Each structure stands twice: as C-alpha cells, then as structure tokens.
Amino acid sequence: MTHPTESSGYRTHSNKETPAMKKSTSRTRFLLGAVSAAMLALTLPAAPAAAATPWAIDKAAAPYKGTKIKIIFLDRPGYRALIKLLPEFEQKTGIKVSYEIVPYENTREKQVLNFTSKGDLTMALVDLVWIGEFAENGWIVPVDTFTKDAAITDPNLDLKGFFPLLLNAFGSWDGKVYGLPFDNYSGLLFYNQCMLKDAGFDKPPATWDEVMNVYGPKLTKADKKQYAFALQSLRGETQSADSFMRFLWPWGGSLLDKDFKSNLGSPQSQAGLKFRQDLMKYMPPGVVSWDHSEAVNALAQGQVAMITEWSAFYGTLTDPKTSKLGNCLGVAPEPKGPAGRLPALGGFSIAVASQASPAQQKASWIFTQWATSDEISRAYVEAGGVSGRQAIYKDPAIQAKFKYVNPMVDSWQKGVPEFRPRFPAWAAITEVVAEFGSKMMLGEVTTDQGAKEIGTRMEATLKKEGYYDGKKKKLQ
C-alpha cells in the first residue's frame, strides 16, 4: 500500500482510541480506459432510486439492534477519523462495532487465518492487491446480494458517486462489485516550497526528467545533508509497490504483458528502472532501507525537498507536532514520465464477510454504507480521512482547506487499476520483486539481471497457479 506503513505492534481495541493511535503505452493496459469503465458500469449492481429524504438508518438497523460486528483497522489517519465518528453510528443504529488495530504487514495474514478458520470477523478490509484472492476464495459477499434488499440499503446509495477508478480497482473483481472504497490513496508529490524557492524554482517539477536533470542538481547539497528527493524503498511491499512499480508505468513499462509473461525486460521497463538507479545520486544515503515514516519525516524536517507519497500522509505533514513545514508545504500530482502521468494507486475497500451470520452480514452492510457514504464524508475528511466519494471534493471550502484535494482528484481521473496486480498470486510475487528490487538499488545486480530473476520466478508462480494452461482467467 503498499501503503502507508506504521510499525506499531499488535493491539486489540474495542471502540476506544488509545494514545498509540494518536502517533503503457504499456502492453498490459488491457483493463484501462473507456472499455474498463464501460464494462464496470454494465455490471454495477442496481441501487434503489434516489430518495427525497435522508435514509432512516435507525429504522433499517432496528431489527439488528445489539448485533455485534467486527473489522480490522490500521493505525492510520483514515481509521482514526472513522473511529471518532463511530459513537454516532452506534447511537443511531444500536449496532455494536468492534475493531482490532493491526499493523499493515500482518493484516492480510490475520484476515486469511480468520476466514479459513471461520473466525469472528464480519467484514473484510480489502487491500487493492487482495481483492482477487478474497473474491475467488469466497470470503467476501458481492454487494448485489444486499442492494436487492431495500430494507437494508440506503436509497441514496449511489455507486456511481465513487470515483470510477476507485470502485473498479478496490472494490471489483471479474465484473462484480464486492466492496465499497475506503481509505484510498493516490501517489502525490509533496514538496518544500521554501527550499524550491531558495533554489530558484517557483513551481514543482512537472516531469520526472525535470526531477532528475533540473531540480536534482540544484536541490542536493550533500555537504549539508540536504537532498532533492527521497524514495521510500524498504524491502517488502514498500519496495515492490512504492518504489519498484512507481518507475514502470510512467515509462510505458509494466510487470506483465497481456499473456502474463514478464515485461520487465522491455525497453520501457528497463528505462524506468535505470532512471530510478540514476536518481539515487540525489537521494539520502541509506534510502533503500527507508519506510514511509522515514521519507515523510525527512521532508517534514527539511532534510529533503521532495517525496512521492500517499495522500494519506497530508495530515502528518501539516501537523506542527510532526512537521516543521508549515506554509512551506506544497502538494502536486506525481511527475509525468514518457508515457504520461500514471501515479501510484493504493488503498482499500470494506466488504461483508461470507462467514458472518445473516444478521451480522446485514448489520455489516449497513455499517459499510454508512462508513463510505456522502452523508459523513465531510466530517470524515475534516477528521483526517480520505473519502472515495466525488461530491465532497467539489466543495470549494474543502478544496481550500486541504491542499492535497485537487492534485489527488486530478490523479484519480486516470490511472492503472493493476498498478500492482490484484490477483491472488501477488502475495508470492511481491516478495520476489522486493528482494531483487532492493538488490538493484544496492548495486548487487543490474536492472537487467534483476528483471530476469524476477521474471523467471514470477512466471514459475503463475504457471503453478494455472494461468498458462487455462485453469485461471488472466485477470489482474
């Protein structure tokens, strides 16, 4: 995620905030564009017609008063924001929501164990790269199971009100919608406007070429331990998603071609990976071992001028307790590459777990709608969350208050749902990408050697999974 990762240890909570929580051209772009959007539109479950009055959620939830539902949360701003609003939901509905705060690195494993052992989770927190696995194993329920029931479905539930890219990437698999987008991220360029101004720049770089050849030399002062750019690259999902994959798509490269064979040896993929190597001369020493927290802190403390990070870190960079930037913080879309602007995409959806009892499933569906609704989107965003709903970001007051909004919305107009493959095999492949992606950056292998190693091992996994003999559809 892929995602903003905060190593925080295992903690269990029950509706109570603790002090710890306050801390291509690519040849594979066959799911993109108008075809993908049109196909998704055709398969969206029908929502009830818009109502003239607000949803009487208390009446919908009345039969399930006292029902206990459970979900996993992360120790990140979007979850802390929702937790602040939970008392309102519980008061209105009588449904009791419990949650566990789990480090991102352990979340998939913990959920898989829970689902395979018929545990107590009634909802799934579904990462972008878990949707295929969770759907194909039958652990989550398609939303049309619930939208057919007007008694438990908000008449104002408008699936088209989500950004299409988000509903497609985070909530949908093989033509069906399983989850509603929640805590979604776009990769953005965060930068220190004051450092750029001192170096003679009145705007951020528009292209990666500018980052390398124009901004990099002027913003790097190694003798003062100041650098132009930092790229979080810690081995693991951070390396594979936030570092390695970020330098494929904008160059027209990709992990796989349309036949699910490695595309890492293509001129486009190699150009992106070699660019990453060259850009390291403008990054701090040791950046290969940096996670999100180190990159964000380096910008917040004035050690680097620019980072590409998830929109979810905006709150950290604007909080005077964690950042010295103040009015110096600038936010822009990620730079364009030779193939255009194809930024990192990360985040989650909330889906109802099939193992839950019928009453728990219905109560969980009511909660899922509420948590991702237009109704609470303002309060959610103002509390530090990032909504997947389009309407809230059209508000001039929200645009003015949160600098990340316009760049993020711009980034969500076009993107790559398979920025990381969303199939079940990703869990094994990401480890290989992380291993050799790190070795490339450390100079232990060349980009070409690393690409061949990843390709060989990745194709062996995909063969074993049945993608080459027709046992599985080539979906990612």
C-alpha positions as CSV (number, residue, x, y, z in Angstrom):
1,M,0.0,0.0,0.0
2,T,1.6,-0.6,-0.3
3,H,0.6,1.7,1.6
4,P,1.5,4.0,4.5
5,T,3.1,1.6,6.9
6,E,3.5,2.3,10.6
7,S,5.1,-0.5,12.5
8,S,3.1,-0.3,15.7
9,G,2.9,-3.9,17.1
10,Y,-0.3,-5.8,17.6
11,R,-3.1,-4.2,19.6
12,T,-6.7,-5.0,20.3
13,H,-9.3,-2.3,20.7
14,S,-13.0,-2.1,21.3
15,N,-14.3,1.3,20.2
16,K,-11.7,3.2,22.2
17,E,-8.9,5.4,20.9
18,T,-5.6,4.8,22.6
19,P,-2.5,7.1,22.8
20,A,-0.7,4.8,20.4
21,M,-3.3,5.6,17.7
22,K,-2.6,9.3,18.0
23,K,1.1,8.6,16.8
24,S,1.8,1.7,-21.1
25,T,1.8,2.8,-23.8
26,S,2.2,-0.3,-21.8
27,R,1.3,-3.5,-23.4
28,T,-0.7,-4.7,-20.4
29,R,-3.1,-1.8,-20.2
30,F,-5.9,-4.0,-21.3
31,L,-8.2,-3.2,-18.4
32,L,-7.9,0.5,-18.7
33,G,-9.8,3.4,-20.3
34,A,-13.3,3.5,-21.6
35,V,-13.6,-0.2,-22.1
36,S,-12.9,-0.9,-18.5
37,A,-15.2,1.9,-17.3
38,A,-18.0,0.7,-19.7
39,M,-17.7,-2.9,-18.6
40,L,-17.8,-1.9,-14.9
41,A,-20.8,0.3,-15.5
42,L,-22.7,-2.6,-17.1
43,T,-22.0,-4.9,-14.1
44,L,-22.7,-2.4,-11.3
45,P,-25.5,-3.7,-9.0
46,A,-28.5,-1.6,-9.3
47,A,-29.1,0.8,-6.4
48,P,-32.5,1.9,-5.4
49,A,-33.8,5.2,-6.8
50,A,-32.6,8.3,-5.1
51,A,-34.8,9.3,-2.2
52,A,-36.2,12.7,-1.5
53,T,-35.5,12.3,2.2
54,P,-32.4,11.1,4.1
55,W,-32.1,7.4,4.8
56,A,-33.8,6.4,8.1
57,I,-30.8,4.3,9.1
58,D,-32.2,3.8,12.6
59,K,-35.3,2.1,11.1
60,A,-33.2,0.0,8.7
61,A,-31.0,-1.1,11.7
62,A,-33.8,-1.7,14.2
63,P,-34.0,-5.5,13.6
64,Y,-30.3,-5.7,14.2
65,K,-30.0,-3.6,17.4
66,G,-27.4,-5.2,19.7
67,T,-25.8,-7.1,16.8
68,K,-22.0,-7.3,17.2
69,I,-19.9,-6.8,14.1
70,K,-16.1,-6.7,13.7
71,I,-13.5,-5.4,11.4
72,I,-9.7,-4.9,11.3
73,F,-8.4,-1.3,11.2
74,L,-4.9,0.1,10.7
75,D,-3.2,2.8,12.8
76,R,-3.5,5.5,10.1
77,P,-5.3,8.8,9.8
78,G,-8.3,7.4,7.9
79,Y,-9.1,4.9,10.5
80,R,-8.6,7.2,13.4
81,A,-11.0,9.6,11.6
82,L,-13.7,6.9,11.3
83,I,-13.2,5.8,14.9
84,K,-14.1,9.4,16.1
85,L,-17.4,9.1,14.3
86,L,-18.3,5.5,15.4
87,P,-20.3,6.7,18.5
88,E,-22.7,8.4,16.2
89,F,-23.2,5.3,14.2
90,E,-23.7,3.1,17.3
91,Q,-26.1,5.6,18.8
92,K,-28.2,5.7,15.7
93,T,-28.3,2.0,14.9
94,G,-27.7,0.1,18.2
95,I,-25.2,-2.0,16.2
96,K,-22.0,-2.6,18.2
97,V,-18.8,-2.2,16.2
98,S,-15.6,-3.7,17.5
99,Y,-12.3,-3.5,15.7
100,E,-8.7,-4.5,16.1
101,I,-5.7,-2.3,15.2
102,V,-3.2,-4.4,13.3
103,P,0.0,-3.3,11.5
104,Y,-0.5,-3.4,7.8
105,E,2.2,-6.1,7.4
106,N,0.1,-8.5,9.4
107,T,-3.3,-7.6,8.2
108,R,-3.7,-10.0,5.2
109,E,-2.3,-12.9,7.1
110,K,-4.6,-12.3,10.1
111,Q,-7.7,-12.0,7.9
112,V,-6.9,-15.1,5.9
113,L,-6.4,-17.1,9.1
114,N,-9.7,-15.8,10.4
115,F,-11.6,-16.6,7.3
116,T,-10.1,-20.1,6.8
117,S,-10.8,-21.0,10.4
118,K,-14.4,-19.5,10.4
119,G,-13.4,-16.8,12.9
120,D,-15.2,-13.7,14.2
121,L,-14.6,-11.1,11.5
122,T,-17.9,-10.0,9.9
123,M,-16.2,-7.6,7.5
124,A,-13.0,-7.6,5.4
125,L,-10.6,-4.8,5.0
126,V,-9.5,-5.4,1.4
127,D,-6.3,-4.0,0.0
128,L,-6.0,-3.3,-3.7
129,V,-3.9,-6.4,-4.1
130,W,-6.2,-8.7,-2.0
131,I,-9.4,-8.3,-3.9
132,G,-8.8,-11.2,-6.3
133,E,-7.8,-13.6,-3.5
134,F,-10.6,-12.7,-1.2
135,A,-13.2,-12.8,-4.0
136,E,-12.0,-16.0,-5.6
137,N,-11.9,-17.8,-2.3
138,G,-15.5,-16.8,-1.5
139,W,-14.5,-14.9,1.7
140,I,-16.5,-11.8,0.8
141,V,-20.0,-11.3,-0.5
142,P,-21.0,-9.4,-3.7
143,V,-22.8,-6.2,-2.9
144,D,-25.7,-7.0,-5.2
145,T,-26.7,-9.6,-2.5
146,F,-27.6,-6.7,-0.3
147,T,-28.7,-4.0,-2.8
148,K,-31.6,-6.2,-3.8
149,D,-33.0,-5.8,-0.2
150,A,-34.5,-2.3,0.1
151,A,-35.0,-2.7,3.8
152,I,-31.2,-2.6,4.5
153,T,-30.0,-0.5,1.5
154,D,-29.7,3.3,1.6
155,P,-31.9,4.6,-1.1
156,N,-29.2,7.3,-1.7
157,L,-26.5,4.7,-2.2
158,D,-25.0,5.8,-5.5
159,L,-22.2,3.6,-6.6
160,K,-21.5,6.0,-9.5
161,G,-20.8,8.6,-6.8
162,F,-17.5,6.9,-6.1
163,F,-14.6,7.7,-8.4
164,P,-14.9,5.1,-11.1
165,L,-11.2,4.2,-10.9
166,L,-11.6,3.5,-7.2
167,L,-14.7,1.4,-7.4
168,N,-13.1,-0.6,-10.2
169,A,-9.7,-1.1,-8.6
170,F,-10.5,-1.5,-4.9
171,G,-14.0,-3.0,-4.9
172,S,-14.5,-5.0,-8.1
173,W,-13.3,-8.3,-9.4
174,D,-14.2,-10.2,-12.6
175,G,-17.2,-8.0,-13.3
176,K,-18.7,-7.9,-9.8
177,V,-18.6,-5.3,-7.0
178,Y,-17.6,-6.8,-3.7
179,G,-16.5,-3.8,-1.6
180,L,-17.0,0.0,-1.3
181,P,-13.9,2.2,-1.5
182,F,-12.5,3.3,1.9
183,D,-9.2,4.9,2.9
184,N,-8.0,5.3,-0.7
185,Y,-4.7,6.9,-1.7
186,S,-3.1,8.5,-4.7
187,G,0.6,8.9,-5.0
188,L,1.3,12.7,-4.8
189,L,4.4,14.9,-5.0
190,F,4.8,16.6,-1.6
191,Y,7.5,19.3,-1.6
192,N,9.0,22.1,0.4
193,Q,8.1,25.3,-1.4
194,C,10.6,27.3,0.5
195,M,13.5,25.0,-0.4
196,L,12.4,25.2,-4.1
197,K,12.1,28.9,-4.0
198,D,15.6,29.3,-2.5
199,A,16.9,27.2,-5.3
200,G,15.2,29.5,-7.9
201,F,12.1,27.5,-8.6
202,D,8.6,29.0,-8.5
203,K,6.8,25.7,-9.1
204,P,7.3,21.9,-8.6
205,P,8.7,19.7,-11.4
206,A,6.1,18.6,-13.9
207,T,8.1,15.6,-15.2
208,W,10.5,13.0,-13.9
209,D,13.0,14.3,-16.4
210,E,12.9,17.7,-14.6
211,V,13.3,16.0,-11.2
212,M,16.5,14.4,-12.5
213,N,18.1,17.0,-14.7
214,V,16.8,20.3,-13.4
215,Y,15.7,20.1,-9.8
216,G,18.0,17.4,-8.5
217,P,21.4,19.1,-9.0
218,K,20.2,22.4,-7.5
219,L,18.4,21.0,-4.5
220,T,21.1,18.5,-3.5
221,K,23.7,19.8,-1.0
222,A,25.3,16.6,0.3
223,D,27.8,18.6,2.5
224,K,24.8,20.0,4.3
225,K,23.0,16.6,4.3
226,Q,20.2,18.1,2.2
227,Y,18.9,16.2,-0.8
228,A,16.4,16.8,-3.6
229,F,14.3,13.6,-3.3
230,A,13.7,10.6,-1.1
231,L,12.1,7.4,-2.3
232,Q,10.8,5.0,0.4
233,S,12.3,1.7,-0.6
234,L,12.3,-0.6,2.4
235,R,12.3,-4.3,1.3
236,G,8.8,-5.6,1.4
237,E,5.6,-4.1,0.0
238,T,7.1,-0.7,0.3
239,Q,9.9,-1.7,-2.1
240,S,7.7,-3.6,-4.6
241,A,4.8,-1.1,-4.7
242,D,6.1,2.3,-3.7
243,S,9.5,2.1,-5.3
244,F,9.8,-0.5,-8.0
245,M,6.3,-0.3,-9.6
246,R,6.3,3.5,-9.5
247,F,9.1,3.5,-12.1
248,L,7.5,1.2,-14.6
249,W,4.1,2.6,-15.7
250,P,5.1,6.3,-16.4
251,W,7.8,5.0,-18.7
252,G,5.4,2.7,-20.6
253,G,6.6,-0.4,-18.8
254,S,4.8,-2.9,-16.8
255,L,5.3,-6.1,-14.7
256,L,3.4,-8.4,-17.1
257,D,2.4,-8.4,-20.8
258,K,-1.1,-9.4,-22.0
259,D,-0.1,-13.1,-21.9
260,F,1.0,-12.8,-18.3
261,K,4.7,-13.2,-19.2
262,S,7.3,-10.9,-17.7
263,N,7.5,-7.5,-19.3
264,L,10.4,-6.3,-17.2
265,G,13.0,-6.8,-19.9
266,S,11.2,-4.5,-22.3
267,P,13.0,-1.2,-23.3
268,Q,10.3,0.8,-21.5
269,S,10.5,-1.1,-18.2
270,Q,14.3,-1.1,-18.3
271,A,14.3,2.7,-18.9
272,G,12.2,3.3,-15.8
273,L,14.3,1.0,-13.6
274,K,17.5,2.5,-14.8
275,F,16.1,6.0,-14.2
276,R,15.5,5.0,-10.6
277,Q,19.1,3.9,-10.2
278,D,20.4,7.2,-11.7
279,L,18.1,9.3,-9.5
280,M,19.6,7.8,-6.3
281,K,22.5,10.3,-6.5
282,Y,20.0,13.0,-5.4
283,M,18.7,10.9,-2.5
284,P,20.0,10.5,1.0
285,P,22.4,7.6,1.7
286,G,20.6,4.6,3.1
287,V,17.3,5.4,1.4
288,V,17.0,1.7,0.4
289,S,16.1,0.9,4.0
290,W,13.6,3.8,4.4
291,D,10.0,3.1,5.0
292,H,7.2,5.7,4.7
293,S,7.9,7.2,8.1
294,E,11.5,8.0,7.3
295,A,10.6,9.6,3.9
296,V,7.8,11.6,5.4
297,N,9.9,12.7,8.4
298,A,12.8,13.7,6.1
299,L,10.5,16.1,4.2
300,A,8.9,17.3,7.4
301,Q,12.2,18.2,9.0
302,G,13.7,19.9,5.9
303,Q,16.2,17.2,5.0
304,V,14.8,16.5,1.6
305,A,12.9,18.8,-0.8
306,M,10.5,16.4,-2.4
307,I,8.9,13.0,-1.9
308,T,6.3,10.9,-3.7
309,E,3.9,9.7,-1.1
310,W,0.4,8.7,-0.4
311,S,-2.3,11.4,0.1
312,A,-3.0,9.9,3.5
313,F,0.2,11.5,4.9
314,Y,-1.1,15.0,4.3
315,G,-2.2,15.2,8.0
316,T,1.2,14.2,9.2
317,L,2.9,16.9,7.1
318,T,0.6,19.6,8.2
319,D,0.6,18.8,11.9
320,P,3.0,21.1,13.7
321,K,3.7,18.4,16.2
322,T,5.2,16.2,13.5
323,S,6.3,18.7,10.8
324,K,8.3,21.9,10.6
325,L,7.0,22.7,7.1
326,G,4.1,25.0,8.0
327,N,3.2,27.1,5.0
328,C,6.2,25.7,3.1
329,L,4.3,22.5,2.3
330,G,3.3,22.2,-1.4
331,V,1.3,19.3,-3.0
332,A,1.2,18.4,-6.7
333,P,0.4,15.3,-8.8
334,E,3.2,12.9,-9.3
335,P,5.5,13.9,-12.2
336,K,4.8,12.7,-15.7
337,G,7.0,10.1,-17.4
338,P,7.5,9.5,-21.1
339,A,4.1,7.6,-21.1
340,G,2.3,10.3,-19.2
341,R,1.2,10.7,-15.6
342,L,0.3,7.2,-14.2
343,P,0.7,7.6,-10.4
344,A,0.8,5.1,-7.7
345,L,-2.5,3.8,-6.6
346,G,-3.3,2.3,-3.2
347,G,-5.9,1.8,-0.6
348,F,-8.8,-0.4,0.5
349,S,-12.4,-1.3,0.3
350,I,-14.7,-2.6,3.0
351,A,-16.6,-5.8,2.2
352,V,-19.0,-8.1,4.1
353,A,-17.5,-11.4,5.1
354,S,-19.3,-14.5,4.0
355,Q,-18.6,-16.3,7.3
356,A,-20.8,-13.8,9.2
357,S,-24.3,-14.8,10.3
358,P,-27.2,-13.5,8.2
359,A,-27.9,-10.8,10.8
360,Q,-24.3,-9.9,11.1
361,Q,-24.0,-9.6,7.3
362,K,-26.9,-7.2,7.2
363,A,-25.6,-5.2,10.1
364,S,-22.2,-5.1,8.5
365,W,-23.7,-3.9,5.2
366,I,-25.5,-1.1,7.0
367,F,-22.2,-0.1,8.5
368,T,-20.3,-0.3,5.3
369,Q,-22.7,2.0,3.6
370,W,-22.5,4.5,6.4
371,A,-18.7,4.4,6.6
372,T,-18.3,5.2,2.9
373,S,-21.3,7.5,2.5
374,D,-21.7,11.0,1.2
375,E,-23.6,11.7,4.4
376,I,-20.5,11.5,6.7
377,S,-17.9,12.4,4.0
378,R,-17.4,16.0,5.2
379,A,-17.0,15.0,8.9
380,Y,-14.7,12.1,7.8
381,V,-12.5,14.3,5.6
382,E,-12.3,17.1,8.2
383,A,-11.2,14.5,10.8
384,G,-8.3,13.4,8.6
385,G,-9.8,10.7,6.4
386,V,-9.8,10.5,2.6
387,S,-13.2,9.7,1.1
388,G,-13.7,7.8,-2.2
389,R,-16.8,9.9,-2.9
390,Q,-16.6,12.5,-5.7
391,A,-19.1,15.1,-4.3
392,I,-17.2,16.2,-1.2
393,Y,-14.2,17.3,-3.3
394,K,-16.3,19.7,-5.4
395,D,-16.8,21.8,-2.3
396,P,-14.6,25.0,-2.6
397,A,-14.2,25.1,1.2
398,I,-12.7,21.6,1.2
399,Q,-10.5,22.4,-1.7
400,A,-9.2,25.4,0.0
401,K,-8.6,23.7,3.4
402,F,-6.8,20.6,2.1
403,K,-4.1,21.2,-0.4
404,Y,-4.0,17.6,-1.4
405,V,-7.5,17.5,-2.8
406,N,-7.1,19.0,-6.3
407,P,-3.9,17.0,-7.1
408,M,-5.5,13.8,-5.8
409,V,-8.7,14.3,-7.8
410,D,-6.6,15.0,-10.8
411,S,-4.7,11.8,-10.2
412,W,-7.9,9.8,-9.9
413,Q,-9.2,10.8,-13.4
414,K,-6.9,8.3,-15.0
415,G,-4.8,5.6,-13.5
416,V,-3.8,1.9,-13.6
417,P,-6.1,-0.4,-11.6
418,E,-3.4,-3.1,-11.9
419,F,-0.7,-0.7,-10.7
420,R,0.1,-3.8,-8.7
421,P,-1.5,-7.0,-10.0
422,R,-4.6,-7.7,-7.9
423,F,-4.6,-11.5,-8.4
424,P,-4.1,-14.0,-5.6
425,A,-0.6,-14.7,-6.8
426,W,0.6,-11.3,-5.9
427,A,1.3,-12.3,-2.3
428,A,4.1,-14.6,-3.5
429,I,5.3,-12.4,-6.3
430,T,5.7,-9.2,-4.2
431,E,8.4,-11.0,-2.2
432,V,10.4,-11.7,-5.3
433,V,10.0,-8.1,-6.6
434,A,11.0,-6.7,-3.2
435,E,14.1,-8.9,-3.0
436,F,15.5,-8.1,-6.4
437,G,14.2,-4.6,-6.5
438,S,16.3,-3.9,-3.4
439,K,19.3,-5.7,-4.8
440,M,19.1,-3.5,-7.9
441,M,19.1,-0.3,-5.8
442,L,22.1,-1.6,-3.8
443,G,24.0,-2.4,-6.9
444,E,24.2,-6.1,-6.2
445,V,22.6,-6.9,-9.6
446,T,22.0,-4.8,-12.7
447,T,18.4,-3.8,-13.7
448,D,18.6,-6.4,-16.5
449,Q,19.8,-9.2,-14.2
450,G,17.2,-8.4,-11.6
451,A,14.5,-8.3,-14.2
452,K,15.4,-11.7,-15.5
453,E,15.4,-13.2,-11.9
454,I,12.0,-11.7,-11.1
455,G,10.6,-12.8,-14.5
456,T,11.8,-16.4,-14.1
457,R,10.5,-16.8,-10.6
458,M,7.3,-14.9,-11.3
459,E,6.4,-17.0,-14.3
460,A,7.1,-20.2,-12.3
461,T,4.5,-19.0,-9.8
462,L,2.0,-18.1,-12.4
463,K,2.4,-21.4,-14.1
464,K,1.8,-23.2,-10.9
465,E,-1.3,-21.1,-10.3
466,G,-2.8,-22.2,-13.6
467,Y,-2.6,-19.0,-15.7
468,Y,-0.8,-20.7,-18.6
469,D,-2.9,-23.8,-19.0
470,G,-6.3,-22.1,-19.0
471,K,-7.3,-23.1,-15.5
472,K,-7.5,-19.5,-14.4
473,K,-8.6,-16.4,-16.3
474,K,-5.8,-13.9,-16.9
475,L,-7.3,-11.3,-14.6
476,Q,-5.2,-8.8,-12.6
